[in-house]
Amino acid sequence: MADTSDAPMTDAEIKQFYRLLQRWCETELDQFAHLIVPTRWGEVYAHFGRARPDDDSVEWYEHLPADWLGEPE
């Protein structure tokens, strides 16, 4: 498989990522997970939790498109 790390993700790849993230949240995530994701521009800090932190506004969050979740096309 060719190295595509420099190419932007396609819509199909983003949809697959969203579906896998939803599945992971439903099957693997207990209460929370704090992840450090290494990238070529430095580390990215990701928080996943079943509750929104008290000091975060709900307006800061974006709903994943419902039509991109669920069964693969």
N, C-alpha and C positions, 0 to 999 in steps of 0.2 A: 504494500500500500504506500502511496506517495506521501511524503511529509507535507501536510497542509497547515502547519502551525502558524504560518504567516498570513494565511488567507482568512478573511472574515467567515464566520459560520453562516451556512446556508439556512434558509427558513426550515428546511427539513431537519437539519441538525439541531436548531433551536427547539423545534417541536419535540424532538426525541429527548433532548435535555430536560425540558419541562415535564414530559411524561415520566422520565426516570426519577426526577426530583420528587414529583408527586408520589410515585410508588415508594421511594425511599422514606419519605415522610410518613407514609401510611404503614410501612412494614418494619422499618428499622429505627426510626427516631422515637426515643422514649420520652424524655422531658425536654432535653436540649442537647445541642452539639455546638462546640466552638471549634472552627477549623481554620488552619493557616494554609492557604493555597499558594505555593510558590509560582511566580510568573517571572518572565524575563525582565519586568520592570519593578520587581520587588514583591514582597509578600502581600497577599490580600487576606483580610480577616473577615470570616463569615460566621454569623450567628444564626442558628436555627433553633427555634423554641416553640413550644405549644402555648406560650403566653407572650404577649407583647411587653417589653420592658416598660415600667411605669413612666419613665421620663421620655419615652418615644411617642410622638403623635401618630395616630393612625393615618393621617394624610401623607406621611413620609413613605408609605408602603404602596406598592402597585400590585393589583390583582393579575395573576397570570390569565391569559385569554382562555376562557372555558372551552372554546372550540379547538384549542391546541392540546387539550388534556384528553385523557381517556385512551381509547384504543388506537393503536397505530393505523395509519392509512393504508 
